[in-house]
Amino acid sequence: MVVSVFDVAKYILEYFEGKDISTFKLQKLCYYSQAWSLVWDDESLFNEKILAWANGPVIRELYDYHKGNFSINSKRFRYAHGNLRNLSKEQKLTIDAVLNAYGNLSGQQLSQLTHNERPWSIAREGLSAGERGERIITLDSMVEYYSALYHEQLSKKDKNTTSHKRNS
C-alpha cells in the first residue's frame, strides 16, 4: 500500500526519539526510503514526486511543510497528515534498514552521496551546480540505479563468502 511522504517522515522522526535532525537530512532519508522500497519491495513507498534540487533530492510537499526550519524533531514538529498506522510492517522494515544504513550520516553527507549517484545527476543534466530546477527524479531511474547497486553488493558479498570458504 502506498502511503504519504508525511507518514514516512513521521516514522523517521520517531526513530530519532525526539532528537533534532536537519530538514536536509529528513529529505534525503525520505528519498532513500523511496529508492530502496522500489528495489526491495518492488513498489513505490509514497506518490509524491522527488525533485532534483541543487542540494539534492527534495519532496516539495514535505519542503513546503517544514520550510523555514533548519532542524526538527518528533516532539516539536507534528505532521498534520502523518500517521504511523498507515505504514505496513514491510514498509517499516524497509525504512528501518535505510535508517540503519544512512541514519548516522549528516544531511550534508547524504546530499553529497546523492550527488554521486545517477538518478540525481541524470535529472540535473544541463543545469549548473547551483542552478534552481524543478526536474523530477524518475522512479525508473531510481529502480535502475539502486537495483544495479543492490545486485553489485550481493555479488561482492557472494565473492567474499566464496573466498572466505576457500581460505577455511
C-alpha positions as CSV (number, residue, x, y, z in Angstrom):
1,M,0.0,0.0,0.0
2,V,1.3,3.4,-1.0
3,V,1.5,5.9,1.9
4,S,2.1,9.6,2.2
5,V,5.6,11.1,2.5
6,F,4.3,12.6,5.7
7,D,3.8,9.1,7.1
8,V,7.4,8.2,6.2
9,A,8.7,11.5,7.6
10,K,6.9,11.0,10.9
11,Y,8.3,7.4,11.2
12,I,11.8,8.7,10.6
13,L,11.4,11.5,13.2
14,E,10.1,8.9,15.7
15,Y,13.2,6.8,15.1
16,F,15.4,9.6,16.3
17,E,13.4,9.7,19.6
18,G,12.9,13.5,19.9
19,K,16.4,14.4,18.9
20,D,16.8,17.2,16.4
21,I,17.7,16.3,12.8
22,S,18.2,18.7,10.0
23,T,15.3,19.1,7.5
24,F,18.0,18.5,4.9
25,K,18.7,15.1,6.4
26,L,15.0,14.3,6.7
27,Q,14.5,15.0,2.9
28,K,17.4,12.7,2.0
29,L,16.2,9.9,4.3
30,C,12.8,10.0,2.7
31,Y,14.4,9.8,-0.7
32,Y,16.5,6.8,0.2
33,S,13.4,5.1,1.8
34,Q,11.6,5.5,-1.6
35,A,14.6,4.3,-3.5
36,W,15.1,1.1,-1.5
37,S,11.4,0.4,-1.3
38,L,11.4,0.4,-5.1
39,V,14.2,-2.2,-5.1
40,W,13.4,-4.4,-2.0
41,D,9.6,-4.2,-2.0
42,D,9.1,-3.7,-5.7
43,E,6.8,-0.8,-5.0
44,S,6.7,2.9,-4.5
45,L,6.6,3.9,-0.9
46,F,4.8,7.2,-1.5
47,N,3.3,9.0,-4.5
48,E,4.8,12.5,-4.0
49,K,7.4,13.4,-6.7
50,I,11.1,13.8,-5.8
51,L,12.7,16.9,-7.3
52,A,16.4,17.2,-8.2
53,W,17.3,20.5,-6.4
54,A,20.8,21.9,-6.4
55,N,21.4,20.5,-2.9
56,G,20.0,17.0,-3.6
57,P,16.6,15.3,-3.8
58,V,13.6,17.2,-2.3
59,I,10.0,16.3,-1.9
60,R,8.2,19.6,-2.5
61,E,5.2,18.8,-0.2
62,L,7.5,18.0,2.7
63,Y,9.6,21.0,2.0
64,D,6.6,23.3,1.9
65,Y,5.6,21.9,5.3
66,H,8.9,22.4,7.0
67,K,10.4,25.4,5.2
68,G,11.8,28.0,7.5
69,N,13.0,25.3,9.9
70,F,16.6,24.2,9.9
71,S,16.1,21.3,12.2
72,I,13.1,19.4,13.5
73,N,12.2,16.6,15.9
74,S,9.1,14.5,16.6
75,K,8.2,16.4,19.7
76,R,8.0,19.9,18.4
77,F,7.2,19.3,14.8
78,R,4.0,17.5,14.3
79,Y,2.9,16.3,10.9
80,A,-0.8,17.0,10.4
81,H,-1.1,14.3,7.9
82,G,1.5,11.8,9.2
83,N,0.1,8.6,10.6
84,L,2.4,5.7,11.7
85,R,-0.5,3.3,11.5
86,N,-0.6,3.7,7.7
87,L,2.7,2.0,7.3
88,S,2.8,-1.7,6.9
89,K,5.3,-4.0,8.7
90,E,7.3,-4.4,5.5
91,Q,7.4,-0.6,4.9
92,K,8.7,-0.1,8.4
93,L,11.3,-2.7,7.9
94,T,12.5,-1.0,4.7
95,I,12.7,2.4,6.4
96,D,14.5,0.8,9.4
97,A,17.1,-0.7,7.0
98,V,17.5,2.7,5.4
99,L,17.9,4.4,8.8
100,N,20.5,1.7,9.9
101,A,22.5,2.3,6.7
102,Y,22.2,6.1,6.3
103,G,20.9,7.4,9.7
104,N,24.4,8.2,11.1
105,L,25.3,10.4,8.2
106,S,24.7,14.2,8.2
107,G,22.4,15.9,5.8
108,Q,25.4,17.3,4.0
109,Q,27.0,13.8,3.7
110,L,23.7,12.4,2.4
111,S,23.5,15.3,-0.1
112,Q,27.0,14.6,-1.3
113,L,26.1,10.9,-1.7
114,T,23.1,11.6,-3.8
115,H,25.2,13.9,-6.0
116,N,27.5,11.0,-6.8
117,E,24.5,8.8,-7.8
118,R,22.9,8.7,-11.3
119,P,19.2,9.4,-10.5
120,W,20.0,12.9,-9.2
121,S,22.7,13.6,-11.8
122,I,20.5,12.5,-14.7
123,A,17.7,14.8,-13.6
124,R,20.2,17.7,-13.2
125,E,21.8,17.2,-16.6
126,G,22.3,20.6,-18.3
127,L,21.9,22.6,-15.1
128,S,24.8,24.4,-13.5
129,A,25.8,23.4,-10.0
130,G,23.8,26.0,-8.1
131,E,21.0,26.5,-10.6
132,R,17.5,26.1,-9.4
133,G,15.4,23.5,-11.1
134,E,12.2,21.6,-10.7
135,R,13.2,18.5,-12.6
136,I,11.8,15.2,-11.4
137,I,13.9,12.3,-10.4
138,T,12.1,9.4,-12.1
139,L,11.2,6.2,-10.3
140,D,12.6,4.4,-13.3
141,S,16.0,6.0,-12.9
142,M,15.9,5.1,-9.2
143,V,14.9,1.5,-9.9
144,E,17.6,1.1,-12.5
145,Y,20.4,2.6,-10.4
146,Y,19.6,1.2,-7.0
147,S,18.8,-2.3,-8.4
148,A,22.2,-2.4,-10.0
149,L,23.8,-1.2,-6.8
150,Y,22.0,-3.9,-4.8
151,H,23.0,-6.7,-7.2
152,E,26.6,-5.4,-7.2
153,Q,26.6,-5.5,-3.4
154,L,25.1,-9.1,-3.4
155,S,27.7,-10.2,-6.0
156,K,30.6,-8.8,-3.8
157,K,29.1,-10.5,-0.8
158,D,28.9,-13.8,-2.6
159,K,32.6,-13.4,-3.7
160,N,33.7,-12.6,-0.2
161,T,31.8,-15.6,1.1
162,T,33.2,-17.9,-1.5
163,S,36.8,-16.7,-1.0
164,H,36.3,-17.0,2.8
165,K,35.2,-20.6,2.3
166,R,38.3,-21.3,0.2
167,N,40.5,-19.9,3.0
168,S,38.9,-22.1,5.6
